[in-house]
Amino acid sequence: MLNPRPIVGDWYRFKDGDKFEVVAVDVDDGTIDLQYYDGTIEEMDVEDWVSEAGAGRVESIEPPEDWSGSVDADSDDDEPVSAENYYVDDEKRQHASRLDDLDLFE
């Protein structure tokens, strides 16, 4: 799609091949935050976006199949962690009362 409007969460590609996601649009500051596939974040002026898109150098694309390259996510991050994994044995478990940190006045 030529002359795309920047939409947060959508993926685009510059004609030089760099793929990126729009992660923020600040209308008050006139800036657009881009996160490239490798995780690099860059701020672009809205005027520059309009110029690049108007010249046909920005195109809307489908998100990459493996977009994890653009975020600091490990495959381990997806696995749920139970509270039991945080304790070595019963002696090291700490049980705090909800009242322990209260400053009681006389």
PyMOL commands that set and color helices and strands:
alter all, ss='L'
color gray80, all
select helices_A, chain A and resi 46-54+67-70+75-78+83-86+90-92
alter helices_A, ss='H'
color red, helices_A
select strands_A, chain A and resi 11-14+19-26+31-36+41-45+58-61
alter strands_A, ss='S'
color yellow, strands_A
deselect
rebuild
show_as cartoon
